[in-house]
């Protein structure tokens, strides 16, 4: 079988590991091939053209080849467009990367999710505090939907009954969307859940999901966090723990 060679592929580096004194193993999120593992030979050498480019949260075009589980990185070009996020936005970017590392299987393409990730990273780089949390919520929804872990948000999960516009509902990891109980601290009314579902439709843009998150971003944050932790199999994600530790300092 001929060795497959991929060229000019949009990509972001999610994580990098030392492989030898001079080389790196990269986890890379690509638009058409999903999450792939690449070896960047000589990338740690001072003279390597890879050294200033293989950074997280930076838009790249990469070329790679090989038929093994870990393929060979042939080239990488920075696409520009924005600078590296900093502060809370940088930690939020690492949070996105941790979610993708934990929840995406290797070699499973998600082009629409890639586009949502690229849009989110661009918003993080803008350093606009007003949009940061909205961008994270919108991406979390797109991620959960893209990998089949988000129930429909316009019906009760157990009965498939349509939501009542003004009744309150909660999203529960084990049970999906159900009517809120008196002791549920965080819930959204039915019309807000319906708007979120509509924004996630086939013709929905990432900007539509951003707008749909506006009316109830704080309530949505708590419920999506519980769902993500459940599917990641952790009580607290590493990047969230880092955020809490920094806030404590």
N, C-alpha and C positions, 0 to 999 in steps of 0.2 A: 504494500500500500504506500502511495506517495505521501511524503510529509506535507501536512497542510500548512500553508503560509497565509497569514492574515495581515493585511496592510491598512493603514489609515483608519484605524478603528477608534472611535471616541471612547475615552476611558478616564477613570479616576483611581488613584491609589487609595485603597482602604487601610492597608496595614503592611508593614515591612518587617522582615526578620533577618537577622544575621545568618548567613549560610556558610561563609568562610571568612578569612581575613580580608578578602577583597570583594566578595559578592553578596547579593541580597536575594531573598525569596520575597516576592510581592504577592499580596492578595489584591487583585485589580477588578473593579466593576466596569464592565464594558457594555456598550449599548446592544450589540447584536449577539453576544456570546455569554452574557451573564457574568457571574463571578468566576474568575480564572486565576490560577496560580502560575506565576512566571518567575524564572530565575534571571536576574540581571547580573551578568558576569562582569566583574571588575568595577561595579557601580560605586564601591567605596574608595576607589583610588582617587587621589587628588586631581589627576588628569582626566578622569572619566567625564564624558559629556552627559552621562546620566545623573551625576552627583547633584547638580542644582535643579534638576527637573522632577525627579521622582519623589514628589512631596504630596501629602494628602491635601484634599480640597482644592486641587488645581486641575483645570481641564486639560487633558492631553489627547493626542492622537498617537496610538502605538502600533507597532508591527511585531508580530510574534509567530513562532512556528514550532512544529514538533508534534508528535503523536503520543507523548507520555503524559502522565497526570500533571506534571509540572513542565510547562513549555518554556522555550527560550525567548526572552525579550530581544528583539533585533534592533528596534529604534523607538525613541519616544520624543515627541515634540510638544512643547508647551503651546497652548492655543490662546493664552492671554485672556483679556476680558475683565478680569478683576484681580485684586490683590488678596493675599492670604488673610482670612478673618482673624480677629484678635479678641482677647478677653472672653466674655461670655459666649460670643459668637463662635470662637474657636472651639471651646468646650462643647458647644452644641453640635458643631460639625463632627467632632470625635464621637459624640453620642449617635449621630446618624450612622457613622461607619460601624460602630459596635452593633447596632441593630442589624445592619446588612450582613455583617460577619456571622452573627448568631442565627439569623433567620433565613438567609438565602442559601440554597444548595448550590454547589459548584456546577458550572456549565448548564445553567438553567436561564435562558434569555428572558429578560423583562424590559423591553425597549421603552414602554410607557413609564415604568417605574424609574428607569434611568433618566428620562426627561424630567420627571418630578424631582429627582435627586439633584440634577443640574440646576433646576430653577430654585430649589431650596438653598443650595450652596451660594448661588448668586445673591439671594436675599440676605444670607448671613454675612456675606462679604460687604454688603452695603452698610453694615453697622447700624441699621435702623432698629432701635430697641422696640418700637411699636409693632414691627412686623415679625420679630424673631419668634415669639411664641406662636403666632398664627402659622408661620411657616413650618414649625415643628409639628403642630397638630395636623396640618394638611398633609405633610409627608407621612406621618404615622398612619393616617387613614389610607393613603394610597398604597403604602407598603403592606398593611394588613389585607387590603382588598386584593392586591396583586398576587399574593401568595396563598389566597384562599382561606384566610383566617378571620375575615370580617363578615359577620352575618349581615343580611339585608337590614337596612336601617329604616325601612318604611313599613315593616310589619313586626308583630310580636313573634319571636323566634319559635316558641313552643306551639302556638296555634295558627300562625300565619295570618292572624287577623290584622287588618289595616290599623295603623295608629290613629288615635283620636287627636286632633290638632292641638288641643289645650290640655290634654292629660300628660302627666309626667312619666318618663320611662328612664330606666337605667340599663347600662350595658355591663353584663356580668360575664366573667371569663368562662365559667362552666355552663351557663344557661343562655347566653346571648342577650337579646333585648327583651325586657319584661317590664310590666308596670311597676312604678316606684312604690315602696312601702313607706310608712310613716318614719321609720328610722334610717332611711336612705338620705345621707347628707348631700349627695350630689346627683342631680338628675337633669334631664332636658325635656322640654315639652315636645309633643309629637311633631309639630310643624318644623321644629329645628332639626330633628332626626331626619324628617322627610327631605328637607333642603340639602342636608349632607348627602343622602342617598342620590338625589338628583344630580348633585355636583360630581359624583363619582361615576356617572353613566358613561356610555361609550363615547358620547360627544362632549363630555365635560372636560374643561381645561383645568390645569392646576390652579389658575387664578380663580376659577369658580369655586373650588374647594376652599381656597383661602377666604373668600368672601363668606362662604357658608359657615366657617368657623367663628366668625366675628361675634355673633350674639351670645355665645356660651363657651368661650375658649377656656375659662377656668374650670368649669364643670367637666368639660370634655377632657381636659388634661388628666384629671384624677382617674377617670374611667379607662382611658386609653393606656395609662401607665400600668394599671392593674392587669389589663388584657395582655400587654406586651411582656410584662414580667412573667405572667403565667406561661406564655408560649416560649419564652426564652429559658424557662426553668430556673429562674433566679429570683431572690427576694429583692435585690437592688443591683442594677447594672453598674459596672465598674466606673463608667463616666459619670453617672449620677452620684455615686459615692464620692468621687473626686470633687464634684461641684459642692456637695454638702460640706466636705472637709474644708474647702477653700472659704466657704461662707462662714464656717465656724471660726476660722482664723481671723 
